[in-house]
Amino acid sequence: MASAAAAADPGAAYKLLLSCPAGLPRSRVSVKFDQSFDRIPHRDAALEESISVIWNQRLKQNPSSYSGTKFRYGGHAVHYKDEPNKEYCVSLHLGLTDYSTFVGTNLNPLWEKFLVPSEDDSVHCQHMSNPLGNGAIVQTSDEKIIVLQRSYNVGEFPGYFVFPGGHSEPQEIGILAHQTDEKDLAVLNERVSQEMFDGIIREVVEETGVPSNSLEELLGMTDRMPGCHRGGFALYEMMKTAAKKS
């Protein structure tokens, strides 16, 4: 059914890179933030030039568009704690990108030309911007879930119904570029990891108006929620099933 829907509507297609429907607490999520996870420019100069062409076209259509800095998803690693229960932990591999590069690669009509034939997703998408987004499933006390409708004046999925979400923001923790002082890397990675959780709380407050002090503690995190469209709802069903089994 998913493949049929994807054929009818490309917005329906998604790929789960990591499934943890029960969610991961903050203690089991870490970040490796490094320049090596930045986008690699494509060797095709004309294809690279199309990035700025597409962005300039976007600016003409919507002069208010802004190329803000974003965290780039460069992959993840799973490891297990040396404890009797062998709980697994996830390390997100993050670099930096920006919105104009996202528009010029991921939303480029020639986007498939940026892909590299590989089963390794980080290699497959090494020329893509791939900003790391976030999405929250907000369930009310009467067991309803909140969805929002996207503006028709956006580049990705205009008019779609989505869960609250957006991006954890580098500038929120003072990151404008990569730093080379290795002695502070551990502290920086910890700050970025915390922003993965703080960022989604901020998005929920901004997009729904629900005050942060009325929200229950974030139960966990699932890596790379598959859009906030059909894939997001599929994840919600997985989470409900996991909750019933626990």
Long-range contacts (C-beta under 8 A, 24 or more apart in sequence): 2-230, 2-234, 5-230, 11-157, 11-160, 11-227, 11-229, 11-230, 12-229, 12-230, 12-231, 14-226, 14-227, 14-229, 14-230, 14-231, 14-234, 15-121, 15-226, 16-224, 16-226, 16-231, 16-235, 17-76, 17-121, 17-223, 17-224, 18-76, 18-78, 18-90, 18-222, 18-223, 18-224, 19-222, 19-238, 20-90, 20-220, 20-222, 20-223, 21-222, 21-235, 21-238, 21-239, 21-241, 21-242, 22-220, 22-239, 22-242, 22-243, 22-246, 23-219, 23-220, 23-221, 23-222, 23-239, 24-89, 24-90, 24-220, 24-221, 24-222, 24-223, 25-219, 25-220, 25-221, 26-193, 26-194, 26-197, 26-218, 26-221, 28-87, 28-88, 28-89, 28-90, 29-89, 29-90, 29-91, 29-92, 29-193, 29-196, 29-197, 29-221, 30-89, 30-90, 30-91, 30-92, 30-189, 30-193, 31-91, 31-92, 31-93, 31-94, 31-189, 31-190, 31-192, 31-193, 31-196, 32-77, 32-91, 32-92, 32-93, 32-94, 32-189, 33-71, 33-94, 33-95, 33-185, 33-188, 33-189, 33-192, 34-93, 34-94, 34-95, 34-178, 35-95, 35-96, 35-178, 36-74, 36-95, 37-72, 37-74, 37-75, 37-93, 37-94, 37-95, 38-72, 38-74, 38-95, 38-96, 38-97, 38-178, 39-72, 39-95, 39-97, 39-101, 39-105, 39-126, 39-127, 39-128, 39-129, 39-130, 40-126, 40-127, 41-127, 42-113, 42-114, 42-127, 44-113, 47-110, 47-113, 47-114, 50-104, 50-108, 50-110, 51-100, 51-101, 51-104, 51-105, 51-108, 52-100, 52-104, 53-104, 54-103, 54-104, 54-107, 54-108, 54-109, 55-100, 55-103, 55-104, 58-100, 58-103, 58-155, 62-153, 65-99, 65-103, 66-99, 67-98, 67-99, 67-100, 67-101, 68-98, 68-99, 68-169, 68-171, 69-96, 69-97, 69-98, 69-169, 69-170, 69-171, 69-175, 69-176, 70-96, 70-97, 70-98, 70-99, 70-102, 70-129, 70-131, 70-132, 70-167, 70-169, 70-170, 71-95, 71-96, 71-97, 71-131, 71-132, 71-167, 71-168, 71-170, 71-192, 72-96, 72-97, 72-129, 72-130, 72-131, 72-132, 73-130, 73-131, 73-132, 73-224, 74-122, 74-130, 75-121, 75-122, 76-223, 76-224, 90-223, 92-132, 92-193, 92-196, 92-223, 93-122, 94-132, 94-192, 96-170, 96-175, 96-177, 96-178, 97-129, 97-130, 97-131, 98-129, 99-131, 101-129, 102-129, 102-130, 102-131, 103-155, 104-129, 105-129, 106-130, 106-156, 107-155, 107-156, 131-167, 132-167, 132-168, 132-224, 133-165, 133-166, 133-167, 133-225, 134-165, 134-166, 134-167, 134-168, 134-196, 134-199, 134-200, 134-203, 134-225, 135-162, 135-163, 135-164, 135-165, 135-200, 135-225, 135-227, 135-228, 135-232, 136-163, 136-164, 136-165, 136-200, 136-203, 136-204, 137-163, 137-232, 137-235, 137-236, 137-239, 138-163, 138-164, 138-204, 138-208, 138-210, 145-236, 146-208, 148-207, 148-208, 157-227, 157-229, 160-229, 161-229, 162-227, 162-228, 162-229, 162-232, 163-228, 163-232, 164-203, 164-204, 164-207, 164-208, 165-200, 165-203, 165-207, 165-225, 165-228, 166-199, 166-203, 166-206, 166-207, 167-199, 167-203, 168-195, 168-196, 168-198, 168-199, 168-200, 169-195, 169-199, 170-195, 172-198, 172-199, 172-202, 196-221, 197-221
